[in-house]
Amino acid sequence: MLNLLLMIKIVLAVTMVIGLARIAEKVGPDWAGVLSGFPLGIALVLFFYGIEQGTAYASQAAYSGLLGLACSLGFVVIYAQTSRLFHERSWFPMGLALFGFYGLASFALKLPYIAGWGALFAVVAAWIASRLLHPLLEPSFRAVNPKWWMFWGRAVLAALLVVIVTSLANWLSPEWAGMLASFPLTLFSLMLLLQLSYGTGPPMVLAKHFPYGVGSLIVYTIAVAKLYPLIGVALGTALAFALAGIYLLGFAYWRRYRHKIGRRRH
């Protein structure tokens, strides 16, 4: 049974990451941007929390994960800001960002329990992060043409991280489990592979734009926290995905509308 669940985790993670990447290739840049904000990593982790630890555990972890999203924003801000200070092949920015996430998570867990109000912290953190990262000049580099091994490497690495995080839930409190669930596993996997191949330039650009996709993660996480205890893991996951998708569609149309208005003014 344990080996079967392990295989399900790996197959599901690889299928979701590769499938979404392939769909994004077919639908064009606008819709690819929408799909990039889909909550893959946190969805997989919370799903398996619910299956293995129960809906109450997963719900509590999701509430903690809202604060964790604010910590994840700290991770991308630290990486993007420090990547300019070191050689492009240096791994110090990644190490500092990971240490920063751990420090922020440790601090956040000392705060009084605030349940769904953690979403407000995440929204404010996303706004602050976007303001801090917006002025950063994106480094000049040739467009990255991902090879087949990068697609599969990202998927396999993301699957490995999902297995590790969900396995740690057997020993962690729901609060710490929620923090780990909120860490951007699929983004982190891609950042590692891009840095190995191209240096800190492309990962810095990914980090810079991460705050704009946090809204869907907030919507998904709140939905899981509320729905899992009421309707179970399967239906709760499906409805949470639907709500996150509606948010992403609305956000995409809003950005397109703003872009049209901006062009008319100029």
C-alpha positions in Angstrom: 0.0 0.0 0.0 2.9 2.3 0.9 4.7 1.6 -2.4 1.5 2.1 -4.3 0.9 5.5 -2.7 4.5 6.5 -3.4 4.1 5.6 -7.1 0.8 7.5 -7.3 2.6 10.6 -5.9 5.4 10.4 -8.4 3.1 9.7 -11.4 0.6 12.4 -10.5 3.3 15.0 -9.9 5.2 14.2 -13.1 1.9 14.1 -15.2 0.6 17.4 -13.8 3.9 19.3 -14.4 4.6 17.9 -17.8 0.9 18.1 -18.9 0.5 21.7 -17.9 3.8 22.7 -19.6 2.7 21.0 -22.9 -0.7 22.7 -22.8 1.0 26.0 -22.2 3.1 25.5 -25.3 0.0 25.0 -27.4 -2.3 27.8 -26.3 0.0 30.8 -26.8 1.8 33.2 -24.5 -1.2 34.9 -22.9 -2.9 31.6 -21.8 0.6 30.2 -20.9 0.9 33.0 -18.4 -2.4 32.1 -16.9 -1.6 28.5 -16.6 1.8 29.3 -15.0 -0.1 30.6 -12.0 -2.0 27.3 -11.5 -1.4 25.9 -8.0 0.5 22.6 -8.7 2.9 22.1 -5.8 0.7 23.2 -3.0 -2.3 21.4 -4.5 -0.4 18.1 -4.6 1.0 18.4 -1.1 -2.3 19.4 0.5 -4.1 16.6 -1.4 -1.8 13.9 0.0 -1.9 15.5 3.4 -5.7 15.0 3.3 -5.3 11.4 2.1 -2.6 10.3 4.5 -3.1 12.5 7.6 -6.8 13.3 7.3 -8.9 16.3 6.4 -8.6 18.1 9.7 -4.7 18.0 9.5 -4.8 19.2 5.9 -7.2 22.0 6.7 -5.0 23.2 9.6 -1.9 23.0 7.4 -3.7 25.0 4.7 -4.4 27.8 7.2 -0.7 27.8 8.2 0.2 27.7 4.5 -1.4 31.1 4.0 1.3 32.6 6.2 3.8 30.3 4.4 2.9 32.0 1.1 4.2 35.3 2.6 7.4 33.5 3.5 7.7 32.1 0.0 7.4 35.7 -1.3 10.3 36.5 1.0 12.2 33.6 -0.7 11.8 35.0 -4.2 12.6 38.6 -3.1 15.8 37.6 -1.4 16.9 35.5 -4.4 16.1 38.3 -6.9 17.8 41.0 -4.9 20.9 39.1 -4.0 21.5 37.5 -7.4 22.7 40.9 -8.6 25.4 41.0 -5.9 27.2 37.7 -6.8 28.7 36.1 -9.9 26.0 34.7 -12.2 27.2 31.1 -11.5 27.1 31.7 -7.7 24.8 29.6 -5.6 24.9 32.0 -2.7 21.6 33.7 -3.7 19.8 30.3 -3.6 21.3 29.5 -0.2 20.4 32.9 1.2 16.9 32.7 -0.1 16.3 29.2 1.4 17.8 30.3 4.7 15.5 33.4 4.5 12.4 31.2 4.0 13.3 29.1 7.0 13.9 32.2 9.1 10.6 33.8 8.1 8.7 30.6 8.6 10.1 30.1 12.1 9.1 33.7 13.0 5.6 33.3 11.4 4.9 30.2 13.5 5.6 32.2 16.7 2.7 34.5 15.9 -0.7 34.0 17.4 -3.0 31.6 15.5 -5.0 33.8 13.0 -6.6 31.1 10.7 -7.9 32.6 7.5 -6.6 36.0 8.3 -3.3 34.7 7.1 -4.6 35.4 3.6 -4.4 39.1 4.4 -0.7 38.7 5.3 -0.1 36.9 2.0 -1.9 39.6 -0.1 0.1 42.4 1.6 3.3 40.4 1.2 2.5 40.0 -2.5 2.0 43.7 -3.0 5.2 44.6 -1.1 7.2 41.9 -3.1 5.8 43.2 -6.4 6.8 46.8 -5.5 10.3 45.7 -4.4 10.9 43.6 -7.5 9.3 45.7 -10.2 12.2 48.2 -10.5 14.7 45.4 -11.0 16.2 45.4 -14.5 15.9 42.0 -16.1 19.3 40.7 -17.2 20.0 40.5 -20.9 20.3 36.9 -22.1 19.2 34.8 -25.0 15.7 33.4 -24.8 15.8 30.0 -23.0 14.8 27.2 -25.3 14.0 24.4 -22.8 15.4 21.0 -23.8 13.5 17.7 -23.2 15.6 16.9 -20.2 14.6 20.2 -18.6 10.9 19.5 -18.8 11.4 16.0 -17.4 14.0 17.1 -14.9 11.6 19.7 -13.5 8.8 17.2 -13.2 11.0 14.5 -11.6 12.5 17.0 -9.1 9.1 18.4 -8.3 7.8 14.8 -7.7 10.8 14.1 -5.4 10.1 17.2 -3.4 6.4 16.3 -3.1 7.4 12.9 -1.8 9.8 14.3 0.7 7.4 17.0 2.0 4.4 14.7 2.4 6.6 12.1 4.1 7.8 14.7 6.6 4.2 15.3 7.6 4.4 12.1 9.6 6.7 13.8 12.1 5.8 17.5 11.7 3.0 19.6 13.2 0.3 20.8 10.9 1.7 24.3 11.2 5.2 23.3 9.9 3.6 21.0 7.3 1.6 24.0 6.0 4.7 26.1 5.7 6.5 23.4 3.6 3.3 22.9 1.5 3.3 26.6 0.6 6.9 26.6 -0.6 6.9 26.9 -4.4 8.1 23.4 -5.2 7.6 23.5 -9.0 9.0 27.0 -9.3 12.0 26.0 -7.2 12.6 22.9 -9.3 12.7 25.0 -12.5 14.9 27.7 -10.9 17.5 25.0 -9.9 17.6 23.6 -13.4 17.8 27.0 -15.1 20.6 28.1 -12.7 22.5 24.9 -13.5 22.3 25.6 -17.2 22.3 29.4 -17.5 23.3 31.0 -14.2 21.2 33.3 -12.0 19.7 35.4 -14.9 16.6 33.3 -15.9 15.8 32.2 -12.3 15.9 35.9 -11.3 13.3 36.7 -13.9 11.1 33.9 -12.7 11.5 35.1 -9.1 10.6 38.7 -10.1 7.3 37.7 -11.7 6.2 35.1 -9.0 4.3 37.6 -6.8 1.8 38.2 -9.7 0.6 34.6 -9.5 0.2 34.3 -5.8 -3.5 35.3 -5.9 -4.5 31.9 -7.3 -2.4 30.1 -4.6 -4.2 32.2 -1.9 -7.6 31.3 -3.4 -6.8 27.6 -3.6 -5.4 27.4 -0.1 -8.4 29.1 1.5 -10.7 26.9 -0.5 -8.9 23.7 0.8 -8.9 25.0 4.4 -12.7 25.5 4.3 -13.8 22.7 2.0 -11.8 19.6 3.0 -13.5 19.2 6.4 -17.0 19.8 4.8 -16.9 17.8 1.5 -13.7 15.7 1.7 -10.5 15.6 -0.2 -11.6 14.7 -3.7 -14.5 17.1 -4.1 -12.7 19.8 -2.1 -9.7 19.6 -4.4 -11.8 19.7 -7.6 -13.8 22.8 -6.3 -10.6 24.5 -5.1 -9.0 24.0 -8.6 -12.2 25.4 -10.1 -12.1 28.5 -7.9 -8.4 29.1 -8.6 -9.0 28.7 -12.3 -11.8 31.3 -12.2 -9.5 33.7 -10.4 -6.8 33.2 -13.0 -9.2 33.8 -15.9 -10.5 36.9 -14.3 -7.0 38.2 -13.6 -5.9 37.4 -17.1 -8.8 39.4 -18.6 -8.2 42.2 -16.2 -4.6 42.5 -17.2 -5.5 42.4 -20.9 -8.1 45.1 -20.4 -5.5 47.3 -18.5 -3.1 46.7 -21.4 -5.7 47.9 -24.0 -6.5 51.0 -21.9 -2.8 51.8 -21.6 -2.3 51.5 -25.3 -5.2 53.8 -26.1 -3.8 56.5 -23.8 -0.5 56.4 -25.6 
